[in-house]
Amino acid sequence: MTFEVNILGSSGALPAHFRHPTAQVINHNDNFFLLDCGEGTQMQLDKFGLKRSKIDHIFISHLHGDHYFGLMGLITSYILLARKQPLYIYAPQGLKAIIAAHIDITDPDIGFEINITELIEPETGVCSLVIENEVLEVYYFPLDHRITCFGYLFNEKLRSPNIIKSKIGEYTLTVAEIIQLKQGKDILRGGEVLKNKNFTYPPPSPLQYAFCTDTLPVTKNYGFLQEVDLLYHEATFLHNDEERAAQTHHTTAKQAAEVAKQLNAKQLLIGHFSAKYQNLNMLLEEAKETFENTQLAIEGLAFKVAN
């Protein structure tokens, strides 16, 4: 099953050094989710071969422009391309009025339904369900920025046990029996019990991806992020700019690495880089001093979520 994070934009507040404002596409089993939509997002989609038509769910972290200014351009393209399927957007309160104002001025009859869910800020340490399907749950949780800002957690559901294929022919298992075994049940055949444990092997462990953009370091009361498989955490500054980071409610590369270490994350991905840094290797080196398994969120790259 595919589970990967495609980086479209990794710059901070300003586009700089050919880097674009924040945007990511999550591909989970060919279901595509857009995280933030900075200026130029749809051009990045085209550049990296990701079809905008496949995106039905958009998650906005907060209403600073570098995280949503690309949204109206994307919606306009959907109108011009005669989109028919509904579009679902999740964001802090205020976005519904912004989108409505744009649409009312242009053409209220856009040809498809836009469903906007304005998320209510939960208490610190609370992780709340946004949506789910058969295999995936998406949660949101509060971050610590200058305005209301949310992180998002993509959490796979536990899959059914896998059948040992050789057992199917050996015992001439019926479809109904295979379904029972995959549900964790034993089968009674006459006087013989076919034990589930002898016919199946455990499914892979569910995977998690956490998206923590503009925020002070995520450290306290975030137990639900413990041992996350891939953690994206903003790292706007080097640690010698710690005071500036604190003033603007951002994080340094060292602090992001400390968060990953405290959460016992498997991998760390850092992004939201300040325009003052053309060379990002300094941020990477600083983070790796504390948390070795760190990578830069380079635009155009896809990062697999894996154990």
C-alpha positions in Angstrom: 0.0 0.0 0.0 1.4 3.4 -1.0 1.9 6.0 1.7 4.1 8.9 0.7 4.5 12.6 1.2 5.1 14.7 -1.9 6.7 18.1 -1.2 5.4 21.0 -3.3 6.6 23.9 -1.2 9.0 24.2 1.7 9.7 27.9 2.0 8.7 30.1 4.9 6.7 33.2 4.6 8.4 34.3 1.4 9.1 32.4 -1.8 12.9 32.4 -2.1 15.8 30.7 -3.8 13.3 28.9 -6.1 11.5 27.5 -3.0 7.7 27.9 -2.8 5.4 28.4 0.2 4.1 25.4 2.1 2.2 22.7 0.3 2.3 18.9 0.4 0.4 16.1 -1.2 -0.2 12.9 0.7 -0.7 9.8 -1.4 -2.3 7.0 0.6 -3.2 4.0 -1.5 -4.0 6.4 -4.5 -6.1 8.7 -2.4 -4.7 12.2 -2.6 -4.9 14.8 0.2 -3.5 18.3 -0.1 -1.9 19.8 3.1 -1.8 23.6 2.9 -1.9 25.5 -0.4 0.6 28.3 -0.6 1.0 30.5 -3.6 1.9 28.6 -6.7 0.7 25.2 -5.5 -1.1 24.3 -8.7 2.0 25.1 -10.8 4.0 22.8 -8.5 1.4 20.1 -9.0 1.8 20.4 -12.8 5.6 20.5 -12.5 5.8 17.3 -10.5 3.1 15.4 -12.3 0.4 15.3 -9.7 -3.1 15.6 -11.0 -5.2 18.3 -9.3 -8.3 16.4 -10.3 -7.4 13.6 -7.9 -7.5 15.9 -4.9 -10.8 15.9 -3.1 -9.7 16.8 0.4 -7.7 19.9 1.4 -6.4 20.6 4.9 -5.3 24.2 5.8 -3.2 24.6 8.9 -3.8 28.3 9.5 -4.8 31.5 7.8 -1.4 33.2 7.2 -1.3 33.8 3.5 1.7 31.7 2.7 -0.4 28.6 3.7 -3.5 29.3 1.7 -3.1 32.0 -0.9 -2.9 29.4 -3.7 -6.3 28.0 -2.8 -8.5 30.4 -4.9 -6.3 29.9 -7.9 -6.8 26.1 -7.5 -10.5 26.5 -7.1 -10.6 28.8 -10.2 -8.9 26.1 -12.2 -11.4 23.5 -11.0 -14.2 25.8 -12.2 -12.5 26.3 -15.6 -12.0 22.6 -16.0 -15.7 21.9 -15.2 -15.1 19.9 -12.1 -18.2 18.0 -11.0 -17.1 16.1 -7.8 -17.4 17.8 -4.4 -14.4 19.4 -2.9 -13.8 19.1 0.9 -11.8 21.7 2.8 -10.9 21.7 6.5 -9.4 24.8 8.1 -9.6 27.1 11.1 -12.5 29.5 11.4 -12.6 32.3 8.9 -11.8 30.5 5.6 -15.4 30.0 4.7 -16.0 33.7 4.5 -12.8 34.3 2.5 -13.8 31.8 -0.2 -17.4 32.9 -0.3 -16.3 36.5 -0.9 -14.2 35.5 -3.9 -16.9 33.2 -5.4 -19.7 35.8 -4.9 -17.7 38.4 -6.8 -16.8 36.1 -9.7 -19.6 33.6 -10.3 -21.7 31.9 -7.6 -22.6 29.1 -10.0 -19.3 27.3 -10.0 -20.7 23.9 -11.1 -19.5 21.8 -8.1 -20.0 21.7 -4.4 -17.4 23.1 -1.9 -17.9 21.7 1.6 -15.9 23.7 4.1 -15.5 22.4 7.7 -14.2 25.1 10.0 -12.5 23.3 12.8 -12.9 24.4 16.4 -9.7 24.8 18.3 -9.3 21.9 20.7 -7.6 22.0 24.1 -3.9 21.5 24.2 -3.0 17.9 23.9 -6.3 16.9 22.3 -6.2 15.1 18.9 -9.7 15.1 17.2 -10.9 13.1 14.3 -11.6 15.1 11.0 -12.3 12.3 8.5 -11.9 8.6 8.0 -12.3 5.9 5.4 -11.9 2.2 5.4 -8.1 2.3 5.9 -7.2 5.8 7.1 -8.1 8.3 9.8 -7.1 12.0 9.7 -6.9 13.9 13.0 -6.1 17.5 13.9 -4.5 19.0 16.9 -3.5 22.5 18.1 -0.1 24.0 17.4 1.4 27.0 19.2 1.6 29.9 16.6 0.7 33.5 16.6 -2.8 32.7 15.4 -4.9 29.6 15.5 -2.9 26.8 13.8 -3.5 23.1 13.5 -1.3 20.1 12.9 -2.7 17.0 11.1 -2.1 13.4 11.8 -2.6 10.7 9.2 -3.2 7.4 11.0 -3.6 4.1 9.2 -6.2 1.7 10.6 -5.1 -1.8 11.6 -5.6 -4.1 8.6 -7.0 -7.6 8.7 -4.7 -10.6 9.1 -3.2 -12.0 5.9 -4.1 -15.6 4.8 -1.1 -18.0 4.3 -1.8 -18.7 0.6 -0.5 -22.3 0.7 -3.2 -23.1 3.2 -5.9 -22.2 0.8 -5.2 -25.1 -1.5 -4.1 -27.5 1.2 -7.4 -27.2 3.1 -9.6 -26.2 0.1 -10.7 -23.2 1.9 -13.9 -21.6 0.7 -14.3 -17.8 0.2 -16.6 -17.7 3.3 -13.9 -19.5 5.4 -11.2 -17.2 4.2 -13.3 -14.2 5.2 -13.8 -15.8 8.7 -10.1 -16.4 9.1 -9.3 -12.8 8.1 -11.8 -11.6 10.7 -9.7 -13.5 13.3 -12.2 -16.3 13.8 -11.5 -20.1 14.1 -13.4 -22.5 11.8 -15.2 -25.7 12.9 -15.2 -28.4 10.3 -16.9 -31.5 11.6 -14.9 -32.4 14.6 -11.8 -30.4 13.4 -11.0 -26.9 14.5 -9.0 -24.8 12.0 -7.3 -22.4 14.3 -7.0 -18.8 12.9 -3.4 -18.5 14.2 -2.3 -21.4 12.0 -3.8 -20.0 8.8 -2.9 -16.3 9.0 0.0 -14.0 9.7 -0.2 -10.6 11.3 -0.8 -7.5 9.0 1.9 -4.8 8.9 1.9 -2.3 11.7 -0.3 0.8 10.9 1.8 3.8 9.8 1.5 7.4 10.9 2.5 10.7 9.4 2.3 14.0 11.4 2.4 17.4 9.9 3.5 20.2 12.3 3.9 23.4 10.5 4.2 27.0 12.0 4.7 26.5 15.7 6.9 26.7 18.7 8.4 23.3 19.4 5.8 20.6 19.9 6.9 18.9 23.1 4.4 18.7 25.9 1.0 16.9 26.0 1.5 15.3 22.5 1.5 11.6 23.5 -0.5 10.7 20.4 2.6 11.5 18.4 4.8 9.1 20.2 6.8 6.8 17.9 5.3 8.4 14.8 6.8 6.9 11.7 7.4 10.2 9.9 7.3 13.6 11.6 7.3 16.8 9.5 8.2 19.7 11.8 8.9 23.2 10.8 12.5 24.4 11.2 12.4 28.0 10.1 15.7 29.1 11.7 19.2 27.9 12.8 19.5 27.8 16.5 21.6 30.9 16.7 18.3 32.7 15.8 16.5 31.1 18.7 15.3 34.4 20.0 13.9 35.4 16.6 12.2 32.0 16.4 10.5 32.5 19.8 9.4 36.0 18.9 7.7 34.8 15.7 6.4 31.5 17.2 8.6 29.3 15.0 11.2 26.6 15.6 14.9 26.1 15.0 16.4 23.0 13.3 17.9 21.9 16.6 14.5 22.3 18.4 12.7 20.3 15.7 15.3 17.5 16.2 14.8 17.6 19.9 11.1 17.2 19.4 11.7 14.2 17.2 14.0 12.7 19.8 11.5 13.2 22.6 8.7 11.7 20.6 10.9 8.8 19.6 9.9 9.4 16.0 11.2 7.0 13.3 12.1 9.8 10.8 12.1 13.6 10.9 11.4 15.8 7.9 12.2 19.6 8.3 10.8 22.4 6.2 9.4 26.0 6.2 12.8 27.4 5.7 13.5 31.1 6.2 14.4 33.1 3.1 17.6 34.1 4.8 19.0 30.7 4.0 20.0 29.8 0.5 22.1 26.8 1.5 19.9 24.4 3.6 22.7 22.1 4.5 23.4 24.1 7.7 19.9 23.4 9.0 20.2 19.7 8.1 23.6 19.4 9.8 22.3 21.2 12.9 19.2 18.9 13.2 21.3 15.7 12.5 23.5 16.5 15.5 20.5 15.7 17.7 18.4 13.4 15.5 20.4 11.5 12.9 17.5 10.3 10.8 16.6 13.8 9.5 15.9 14.9 5.9 15.2 18.2 4.2 11.8 18.7 2.7 13.1 19.3 -0.8 10.5 20.3 -3.4 9.8 17.5 -5.9 10.8 14.7 -3.6 8.4 12.0 -2.3 9.1 10.6 1.2 7.8 7.2 2.0 6.1 6.7 5.4 7.5 3.4 6.6 8.4 1.6 9.8 
